[in-house]
Amino acid sequence: MKVSFPAMRGVIGKRQYFNTMMGISEIPHLFKFNDWKQFTPELRAQRVLVKSRVPEIVKYIVDNEDSYLFSSITAAYDTEVKFKPFEEGADIGYLEMNLEDARFLINDGQHRCAAITAALNENPALGKEKISVLLFPWESLERAQQMFTDLNRFVQKTSKSLNILYDHRDALSGFTMEVAELVPVFKGMIDREKLTIPIRSEKLFTLSTLYDANEELIGAKLEKPDTKEYKDKLERAVAYWKAVSRAIPDWEKVKEGSIKAPMLRQEKINTHGVVLRALGGLGRVLIEAHPEKWEQKLGALKEVDWRKSVGHKVNPEWENVCITAGSVLSNRQARVATLAVLKGKIGLGLTGQETQFKSKRDAVNAT
């Protein structure tokens, strides 16, 4: 059985290839997955399919069927093909092949293909849509490996901050952008691009840090921006972060210019992600426990010693909490420990895990 696809013929790297348009429904039939695990790495033409990645991509497709987007799949064909131009000498036409003989090796896009196959089971209507597939002639295993390397050579994952800035589907992203504009100490002091702040930067926080802190404060699930629930949470978050900024005067001093941001980041921990995230978690518990007096109780943070070190030693307030061997940590254990310390400062009860941490720390300090 012969099949044909709309195609454009081109040359890159002195090799002819075809840019075809294939129906989504055709992907499962044309692209089969090799079990690369049975081969040693040097005999593989592609990385091993990570099946745990597929459900996330499937969810993306199904949840955003009106706006999902993929880049082209790249594959090598090992079968006889015939290009039929619309007119003599044209590079636009149809690519024809025998379906029974068609064999393809995916050079780039195997997780997308696997997700498309799974998504079709959930929503067969997706099969009517089209995806771009770049087809190169099969040459050798060595060439296939080189293609895989070249296609991935300059791929660089975007920072979480930039993803938040550009993700208009995520309600918490938009929420965080609003908080960054409505809280005076945050306005102009948030790095919206990088994951970590450069040493000489005058910014105080990254957008990803504020995003994580807001998630701790109000939760990951947000209503739509035009709902009362969303507006109430936004009002609560803005009020909370304004109160926190009053309880941590260093932030205001940087904003005013009396302290340089690089100096504050170097000497104290109150701009680090582990602390901001703990402050978000603190706000959630504090407001639930004391809905009328939470701001008054938050004033106790003014007495916290945020210094990283005292003299030549690590500040005992934070040693083995979020500072270990002189380095500030941001892992889950450090976040739990930091939150436990802050809750203790304002007189909030601890959870079982936080109590366990406090007991261990007290035992260490007693030795």
N, C-alpha and C positions, 0 to 999 in steps of 0.2 A: 504494500500500500504506500503510495507516494503522498507526502505532505509538503506543503510549502508555507513559507512565512514571509511577510513583508520585510525587506532588508535593504540596507545601504552597504555598499562595498567600499572599503577603504584600505589604506596602507599605513602602518606605523612600525617603526623599527625595521623597515624594509620587508615587512611581512604583511601579506594580505589577510584581512579579517572581514567579518560581516557583523553589522549591528542589526539584529533582528528584533521583531516584536512578536512575543509569544503570549498566548492566552494563559492566564493563571492556572486554568484547569489542565493545561498540557504539561505543566512543570512536573507533577508526580510521575507521569508516564515517560517523560523523556530523561529525567535526571534520577538515576539510581545512586544509592550511597554505598561506597566501598567500605568494608570493615578494615580500616587501616591498622587496627590494633594487632592484627595477625602478622603484620610486616614489621621488620625492624625499621627505625627511623630513616636510615639511608635508602631504603627501598620504597618509601612512601612518596607519593606525589602531592600530598596534601596533609594538613594536620588532622588528628583524630577528631571526629565530631563529638562535641561536648553536649550530650543530650540534655543536661540540666539547664543549658542556655535557651533551649527551644521554647519552653512554656512562656517565658517572659516575652519573647518575640511574638508568639501566637496571641497573647493577651493584648499586645500593642496593636496588632492587626484588627482583632475582633472589636476592641474597645474604640478604635478610631477608623472604622470602615469608611467614613466619609472624608478622611483626610490623611490616612497613612501614606507613607512614602518610602521607597527603597531605591538605592542606586542599582546600576546594572549588575546582573550576574555575568561572570566571565567563565567560559568553558572551552574545552578543546574537543573537537569532533574527530572521530576516527571512522569515517564512512565517506562514501562518494557523494558529493553534493554538486548541484548545478545551479548557477546563478542566471536568472532570466531577467535582463534589464527591460524596463518599460519601453525603451527605444534603443536603437543601436548606439553603443558607446556610453550609455548612461550608467551611473553608479547607483541608481535607485531602481529596485525591481522586486523580484521574489527569489528566495533561496529554496530550492527543491531538494528533497532527499527521500530515500526509501525508509519508511518507519521501522520495518523489521530489522534493517541493518544498522539503524542509527545507534551509535555508542558515543556517550559524552563523559568527559571527566571535568568536574567542577573545579576550576582554579581559584575562584573567589565567589563566596556566596552560599556555601553548603548549609550554614545555619538558617539563612533566609529561605532556602529551598525546603528544608525540613519543616520550618515553621509554616510556610505556605501550604504544604501538604496537610499538616495538622489543622490549620485554620479552615481549609476547605471542608473538613469533616464537620466543623461547627457551623459554617456558613457557606454552603455550596454556591450561593449567588456571587461570591467573590470570583468564581471561575470565569465570569464574563469579562473581567478586566484584563489588562495587558501589562507585561513587564518587559523591559529592555534586556536582551541577552546578547553579549558580545561573544562571537564564535571565532576561534582560531583553529587552524588545522593542527592535529596531533603530530608531533615530531618525535619526541623521545621522553623518557622519564627525566633525563637531565634538564631538558627544556621546560617540562612541566614544573619541576622543582624551582627552576630559575624564575618562571612566571609567578609562582606563588610568592617567592621572596621579593620580587620587584613590585608586585601589587601591594604588598604589606610593608615595603621598605620605609615609606614616608608617612604611614598612618600614625597620627598622634591623637590620642583621646583628648577631647576638650575638657577643660576644668569643670568641676561641679558648679563653681560660681557662674561660669558662662552658660552652662546648661540651665541654671535657675533663671538667669536673666532672659534667655530666649524661649523658655518653655511656657507657652501661653495656655497649655492644657492643664497644667498643675496649679490648682487654686492656691496652694501654699506658697508657690513662687510669687504670684501676684500679691498675695497677702504680705509677704516679706518685703517686697518692693515698696508697698504702701507704708509699712512700718518704718522702713529706712528713710522715707521722706517726711513722715509725720513726727518722728522723735527727733528733736533738735540736735542732740548729741550725735546721732547717727548720720544726719544729713551732711553729705560731702565727706564723710569719714569712713565710708564703706568701699573696699576694693571689690568691684563688681566683675572682675575678670579672672583674677588669679586664685589658686587654691591656698597658697601661702603668701604672706605679705613680704615683699622685698625688704632687705635690711634698712635701707635709707628711706623707705616710703613714709609719707606723712599720714597714711591711713591708719585707722585703729583696728578695724575688723575686716574679715572677708564676708562676702555675701553668703557663701556656703555656711559659715559659722553662724550667722544670724538666722539663716534658714533652719539649721538644726536646733538652735535655741528656741525658735518659735514653735517648732514641732514638739519640743519638750513642754512648752508653755500651754499650747492650746490643742495639741494633738495633730496627727497627720491628716485626719479626715475633716475636710472643710466643706461647708455648704457653698452654694453659688454666691458670687459677690453682691447680687441684688437682693439677697435675703436678709431678714432681720437678724438671724442667727450669726451670719457672717459679720455683719456690722457690729453686733454686740461683742464678738470675739476680737475684732479689730480695735474697738474702743478699749477693751480690757487690756490688750497687748500694749497699745500705745501708752495707756496710763501706767502700766506696770514698768515698762522700760524707762519712762520719764522718772518714775520714783527711784528706780535702780540708779539712774544717772545722778540723781541728787544724793544718793547714799554712797556713791563712789566718785568723789570730787575730782579724782585724777582725770576722768574722761572729759569733764568740762574744762579742766585746765589745758588739756591738749587742744580742745576746740577753740579756746580763747587764745592760745599761743604761748601761754606761760610755761608749758612743758612741751618738749619735743616728743612726738610719737615714737621715734626709734628708741629714745632713752627710756620711755615708760615701758615699752615692750621688752627691753633688755633687763630692766631692773625689777619689774613686778609681773605678776601672773594675771592681773585683772583684765587683760585684753586677750588672753589666750582662749582658744576654742573650748578647752576643757572646763574653764570657769564660766564662760558665757552659756554653755550648754547646761551646766549645773544651775546657773541662775534661772534659766528657763524652767527647769524641773522644780526648783525651789518655789517659783511663782505659782505654778500649778497647784502644789500642795498647800501653800500659804493662803492663797485666795479661797480655796475650798474649805480650809479649816477656819479661817477668820475673814469672812466676806466683808465685814464692816471695819475691821481694824488691821487689815493686812499692811497698809501703807505705814502705819505707825510702827508695827513690828519690824518692818523692813529697815527702819532707821538704825537697827543694831549693826547693820553692815558697815556703818561708818567707823566702827571700832576694829574692823578686821585688818590685820597686818598682811598686806598683799605682797610684801617684799619676797623676792626669791631667796635672798640670802641675808644673814645677819652676821656682819663681820666677814670672816672667811669661811663660814659654815652655812649649809643650807638652812633656811628658816625652818625651825622645828614645827611650825604651824602646818607646813606643806610637805615636809620630808616623809617619804613613804605614803603620801596621799596622792599627789599628782606630780611630785618631783622625786626622781630616783636617780642616783648617781649623777646628780647635777643637771639632769635633763627633764624638761617638762613633758609629761606623757599625756596622751589623749585617748587611750584605750578605754574599754568599758569599765574595767576595774578602777581606773583613775577617776572616771566620771562618777561612779557610785560613791567612791571615797570622798571626792570633793563635795558632792551634794550632801553627804552625811555631815561633813564639817560645817557647812553653811547652815544646815537645818539645826545643828547644835547651837550655833551662834544666836539664832533667833527663837530658840526654845520649842522647836517642833519635834514631835516624836519620830523615831527611826523605824524603818522597816526591818524585817528579819535579816536581810542581807547587809543592810547598813549597820545594824547592831553587831553583827558578826565581825564586820570590818573594824568597828570601834574597839571591840574586845581584843582583837589581835593587835591593834595599834597600841592600846593601853599596856598590853603585856610586853611589847617590844620596848616601849618607853620606860617601863619599870625595871628592865634589866640593865 
